[in-house]
């Protein structure tokens, strides 16, 4: 059974930083990604990494967020810096074997429960 568990969310002021973690179990060799969803908005891709270490980012977070993975711990990370109020959302990690766009939610079967990030101005 594939299980994903996010942690590290919280409340910060604009300009601050947070690091999200996603502990994974029950699989290996999957691409992993971070998505977010704000109230009333569609879920959007934030950042992703495949098994070769290739990364993709949404334009809105390039230069501010960094995705990484510790293969020994099977844990995905999202280092978020220079946070803005518009980054406020529930953040989810996802995993699956993905052939195309890594930050499209389509194709990901496995999802965590999410962790809330709130950025105040």
C-alpha positions as CSV (number, residue, x, y, z in Angstrom):
1,X,0.0,0.0,0.0
2,X,1.4,3.4,-1.0
3,X,1.3,5.9,1.8
4,X,2.2,9.5,1.8
5,X,2.3,11.8,4.8
6,X,3.0,15.5,4.6
7,X,4.3,17.7,7.4
8,X,5.9,21.0,8.0
9,X,3.1,23.4,7.2
10,X,2.3,26.4,9.3
11,X,1.7,30.1,9.4
12,X,4.4,32.6,8.4
13,X,4.7,36.2,7.4
14,X,5.4,37.3,3.9
15,X,9.0,36.9,3.0
16,X,9.4,34.0,5.4
17,X,10.4,30.4,4.7
18,X,9.0,26.9,5.4
19,X,10.1,23.4,4.5
20,X,7.5,20.8,3.8
21,X,8.3,17.1,4.0
22,X,6.5,14.1,2.6
23,X,7.3,10.7,4.0
24,X,6.6,7.9,1.5
25,X,6.2,4.2,1.9
26,X,5.0,1.2,-0.1
27,X,6.8,1.9,-3.4
28,X,9.9,3.1,-5.1
29,X,10.9,4.5,-8.5
30,X,8.0,6.9,-8.7
31,X,8.0,10.5,-9.6
32,X,6.9,12.7,-6.8
33,X,5.4,16.1,-6.8
34,X,3.9,18.9,-4.7
35,X,0.5,20.4,-5.5
36,X,-1.5,23.1,-3.8
37,X,-5.1,24.1,-3.6
38,X,-6.5,27.3,-2.3
39,X,-10.2,27.7,-1.3
40,X,-12.3,28.0,-4.5
41,X,-9.4,27.3,-6.8
42,X,-8.3,24.2,-8.7
43,X,-5.4,22.1,-7.6
44,X,-2.2,23.3,-9.2
45,X,1.2,21.8,-9.6
46,X,4.0,23.4,-7.7
47,X,7.1,21.3,-8.2
48,X,8.1,17.8,-9.0
49,X,11.1,15.5,-9.2
50,X,11.5,12.2,-11.1
51,X,13.6,9.2,-10.4
52,X,16.5,10.7,-12.3
53,X,16.5,13.9,-10.3
54,X,14.9,16.0,-13.1
55,X,12.8,18.8,-11.6
56,X,9.9,20.9,-12.8
57,X,8.4,24.0,-11.3
58,X,5.4,26.2,-11.8
59,X,6.4,29.6,-13.1
60,X,4.9,31.2,-10.0
61,X,7.4,29.5,-7.7
62,X,10.6,29.4,-9.8
63,X,13.5,30.9,-7.9
64,X,11.7,30.7,-4.6
65,X,10.9,27.0,-4.1
66,X,13.2,24.0,-4.3
67,X,12.1,20.4,-4.5
68,X,14.4,17.6,-3.4
69,X,14.2,14.0,-2.4
70,X,16.2,11.9,0.1
71,X,16.1,8.5,-1.5
72,X,17.5,6.8,1.5
73,X,14.6,8.1,3.6
74,X,12.1,8.0,0.7
75,X,11.2,11.5,1.7
76,X,10.2,14.4,-0.5
77,X,10.9,18.0,0.5
78,X,9.8,21.4,-0.6
79,X,11.9,24.3,0.6
80,X,9.8,27.5,0.3
81,X,11.4,30.9,0.6
82,X,10.3,34.4,0.0
83,X,6.7,33.3,0.7
84,X,3.9,35.5,-0.5
85,X,0.3,35.6,0.7
86,X,-0.8,34.1,-2.7
87,X,1.2,30.9,-1.7
88,X,-1.5,30.3,1.0
89,X,-3.0,26.9,0.3
90,X,-3.3,23.3,1.3
91,X,-0.2,21.6,0.0
92,X,-0.3,17.9,-1.1
93,X,2.3,15.5,-2.2
94,X,1.7,12.9,-4.8
95,X,3.5,10.0,-6.3
96,X,3.2,7.7,-9.4
97,X,4.9,6.7,-12.5
98,X,4.5,9.7,-14.8
99,X,5.4,9.8,-18.5
100,X,4.6,13.4,-19.3
101,X,4.1,16.6,-17.4
102,X,5.3,16.1,-13.9
103,X,3.3,18.9,-12.4
104,X,0.0,18.0,-13.9
105,X,-2.3,16.4,-11.3
106,X,-3.6,14.0,-13.9
107,X,-1.8,10.6,-13.7
108,X,-1.0,10.7,-10.0
109,X,-2.9,8.0,-8.2
110,X,-1.4,8.4,-4.8
111,X,-1.9,11.4,-2.6
112,X,-1.2,12.5,0.9
113,X,-3.8,14.2,3.2
114,X,-2.2,17.6,2.8
115,X,-0.6,20.2,5.1
116,X,-1.8,23.8,5.4
117,X,0.5,26.8,4.6
118,X,-0.7,30.2,5.5
119,X,1.2,33.3,4.6
120,X,0.2,36.6,6.1
121,X,1.0,40.1,4.7
